[in-house]
Amino acid sequence: MPLEPLIAVSSVDGRYRTYADMLYTSISEFALIRNRVRVECEYLITLSETKSIGIRALNPEEKKMLQKIVADFSLDDAHIVKKIEQDGFESIPATNHDMKAVEYFIKGKLAKTSLADVSEWIHFGLTSEDVDNIAYALMIRSALDEAILPALDIVEKSLEGLAREHAGSAMLARTHGQPASPTTFGKEMRVFEARLSRQLQQLKERSLLVKLGGATGNYNAHAVAAPDVDWQKFAQTFVASFNPTSHEASKGTAINLELNGVTTQIEPHDTYAELFDNMRRINTILIGFSQDMWRYISDGWIIQTPKLGEVGSSTMPHKVNPIDFENAEGNLGVANALFEHFSRKLPISRLQRDLSDSTVKRTFGLAFAHSYIGYRVLAKGLAKVSVNTEAMLKELQTHPEVLAEAIQTMLRREGVEVPYEKLKDLTRGRQVTLDDFTKFIDALSVSDEAKKRLKALRPENYIGLAEKIAKGQ
């Protein structure tokens, strides 16, 4: 049965298919096959440029021919690779091996060209993981550059805008769910923006370790076939060739591929785990943000702009539900469950390798997709909200008890005995008014200037440096 969104098992390919569109060519089975082809073709070129290996030098046109196989790689080509693996294709029998199918596909492309004589150099000395781990690293970088980082950039800019626009919008804070010293809405947005910015910087500066050392990481086949070649240096040069130039890096991530020279058959995936933990922290921050926005909407401090024709409830016509923030929370939670499993599972392999990591790696796209969906719906939700500053101010003014902290702290400076305890007796568990504070202040043995300052306090002006912090100053 052809794939159709309504019969997709995963919501990524079903309900949210249009949200995940930017990832289909960067971190999918198609992308994996295409990057495997890329690694094999670039490897053949690098072999031909290295003395003492035994392969003849390729001319510029032949190198372009190999690069064109990658540049022109299509879905039809990917289907051929899959047919070679599963059923066989033309004269090629079924391999039941996905990497060997890639090798045979490239050989088929070269069979009637001037490169036919070097086709046996494809996959020379390599094990599948040598190609695979580089291909996955390239996919992850592509997913970050083409989808994840641009989506997060929109979210971060939205938070930045809210922080600056509402830097001075006084708001009641809550600690333990109870009224607490006032803050501003902009400052609370700055908290999330600063946390997100820090994690994004770490994400952009990561490196992914990859390997090229053959069946058990010792360059056994390479060394016996061409003992005069410095294979460790060769591997470093080859891996570095996949890194972006400084100009390219400035447009996306600065993630580089680095050679791990000490491995088993597989690269141990520690840097994958580090990256996934980084992604998980980003998602956790945004889950917390989604939940706070949900509460602000519930309190009426955030207003959602209703869209004409949309329905908020099947039975309650008045409702405008915070579905974007709820959707984001759900998708980011699913992504984090996967990322957490990746970080626990991938660095562990039985002896020199087992195949369980291969199955897990094929779900990378799902974790990135749920993250990407979360970021996109979060940006959508942020684009249709406004801050109800009047409602926030009104709520804040109904809680004058939050001034107790300010008064007891000022009284400490004035040398008043046990000021905390006095304010506790006045306010704890009781409803107080500004008049109650005025009477309390009048009875104090402090200077008239101190009394004047104390009486000037209002919940809306007791915001400390919140406005300055919100503006990033």
Secondary structure, 3 states (H helix, E strand, C coil): CCCCHHHCCCCCCCCCHHHHHHHCCCCCHHHHHHHHHHHHHHHHHHHHCCCCCCCCCCCHHHHHHHHHHHHCCCHHHHHHHHHHHHCCECCECCCCCHHHHHHHHHHHHHCCCCCHHHHHHCCCCCCHHHHHHHHHHHHHHHHHHHHHHHHHHHHHHHHHHHHHHCCCCEEEEEECCEEEEEEEHHHHHHHHHHHHHHHHHHHHCCEEEECCCCCCCCCHHHHHHCCCCCHHHHHHHHHHCCCCCHHHHHHCCCCEEEECCCCCCCCCCHHHHHHHHHHHHHHHHHHHHHHHHHHHHHHCCEEECCCCCCCCCCCCCCCCCCHHHHHHHHHHHHHHHHHHHHHHHCCCCCCCCCCHHHHHHCCHHHHHHHHHHHHHHHHHHHCCEEECHHHHHHHHHCCHHHHHHHHHHHHHHCCCCCHHHHHHHHHCCCCCCHHHHHHHHHCCCCCHHHHHHHHCCCHHHCCCCHHHHHCCC
